[in-house]
Amino acid sequence: MVQTLSLSEIAHVIALATAPAFLLGAIVSFLSLLLTRMSRVMDRVRVLHEIDDQDQRRARLKGDMPLLRQRAKLVHYAMSLSAMSAVVTAMLVVVAFVGALVNFESETLIATLFVLSLLAFVVALCLFVHEAMLAQSEFQHYL
């Protein structure tokens, strides 16, 4: 049964949804960064594919392909986990509002969703750091 909420109760639920909203903003910004990194990797792959095998001076650059494949895979996984984190965070907000509206005890579910969202985001950040370290090692290769 749907419960009528007072203005103060609605304000309280909205206040509780503020932290997940900030998390969503951070995730979206992070996804934008990851998309840019993926674009850079793909641009480099395209350039390497265009190198003629007969060009002895530049053909050795094609040796970077395995590293670029690994970087693309890491960025892809980080993007997937970030998107999952965003979806779980959005579900958390929905559960909070619906729980308040129908007087459903949703504290445990909300806490679980929040922890799952943060775990996915932390793993995505770790994958990003790993990818950045690979990119740095690629840069060191040319010095």
TAHUDA-V866965 format. One line per field, one symbol per residue. psi: psi as a letter, one per 20 degrees, with the letter a starting at -180 (. if undefined). burial: # if it has 16 or more other C-alpha atoms within 10 Angstrom, else .. A space follows every 10 residues. Layout:
psi: ???
burial: ???
This chain:
psi: ppqpqrhhgg hggghhiggh ghgggggggg hgghhggggg ghghggghhi pphinhhihh hiiighghgg ghggggghgg hgggggghgh hggghggggh hjlpnjgggg ggggggghgg gggggghggg ghhggghggh hi.
burial: .......... ..#...#..# #.##..#..# #..#..##.. ##..#..#.. .......... .#....##.. ##.####### ######.### ###.###.## #....#...# ..##.###.# ##.##.##.. ##.##..... ...
